Amino acid sequence: MIEGLPEQKLDPLRIVPWEKSFFFYRAVGQPLGKVASSYEEFAAQIKSIDASSLEFHLLRDDFANWFAMLGDRPIIRRLSYLKKKNLKGEELRRNLITIVESRLSTLKQK
């Protein structure tokens, strides 16, 4: 997934088109009706999304694939490490929030 990913300047505050937004699901065929169209929206949504949705998307690499679409390699590596830790519930949420907010902060400083 990372190989062949083009390097590009990332605007963390940009809003992606609706069709490129991240749509949260509880499971296949079970949408939650929550959507993120930017880093900031994603960071806000993961604070309140059902933890089972976070587990579902992390295990399927949905988060990594969405950030790959944005062209962000560093967060993909961190998500891969997080997936290997096999965290669940609120522990997963805390770690995911830390990763996303840290990366967003770094990008805002550039």
N, C-alpha and C positions, 0 to 999 in steps of 0.2 A: 504494500500500500504506500509506503513512504518513498520507495524508489520511483523515479520518474515524476515525482511531485514537483511542479515548477516553483522556483523561488519567486515570490512576489511580495511587494510592499503591501502590508495589510492595514486597512483602516478599521480599527476595532469598533469604531462608533457607527460604521455604515450599517444601513438596513438592507438586507438582501431581499430580493423579490419574494413574494408569497410562496411561489413554487419551490424556492430554495430554503425556506424556513424550516426550523426543526419542529416536528410535530410529536408531542409526547403521547405515548401509549402505555397502558397497563400491561397489555399482551397483544399478540397479533389479533387484529380485528377489534381491539378494544381501545379506541382513542379516548383521551382524557379531555379533549377540547382545549388544550393548552398549547400555545405556539410561541416560539422564539425566533425573531428575525434579525437578531444582533447579539453580540457578546453580552451586552448589558441586559437584554431581555432574558437571555439564557441564564445568566447569573442570578437574576431575580426569580425565575421560574423554578430553578432547582432547590430553592430555599423552602418551597411549599408543595412541590409535586410529591405525590405518594412515593415513598421509598422503594416500593416494589417496581415502580416505573424506572427509577434510576438503575436498579439492578438489571432489569430487563434490557434497557438500552446499552448499558456498559458491557454486558455479556455478549451482545450481538455486534459490538463495535459501532453502534449507531452514532455515538458521540464522536468517536474518532473519525468516522466517515464524514460527518458534518463539518468538523474543523478542518479536515483535509480539503473539502470543497472550498473552504475559506482560504486555504493555502498556508495554514499554520502548523509547521512541523513540531515546534517545541511542546505544544500542549498534547499532541498525538503521542509523543514519547511518554509523557507523564501519565496519560490515560492508560497506556499499555501497562505501565508499572502498577497503576492502581488496580487494574483488572487482575493482575497476577496475585495481588494481596487477598483477593476473594472476600472483600468486606461486604457486609450486609447492613440494611437498615440505616439508622441514624449515623453510625460510624462511617458508612459509605458516603452519606450526604455531607458530613463535615469535611471529609477528605476531598470530595469533589468540589465543594464550595471553595476550599482553600486553593486548589489547583486553578480553578477558573478565575477567581478574583485576583490571585497573584499574577497570572498571565495577563489579565486585562489591565492591571496596574502597570505592568512592565510595558505593554503596548502603548498605553496612554503617555508614557514618559518619552517615547521615541519621537 
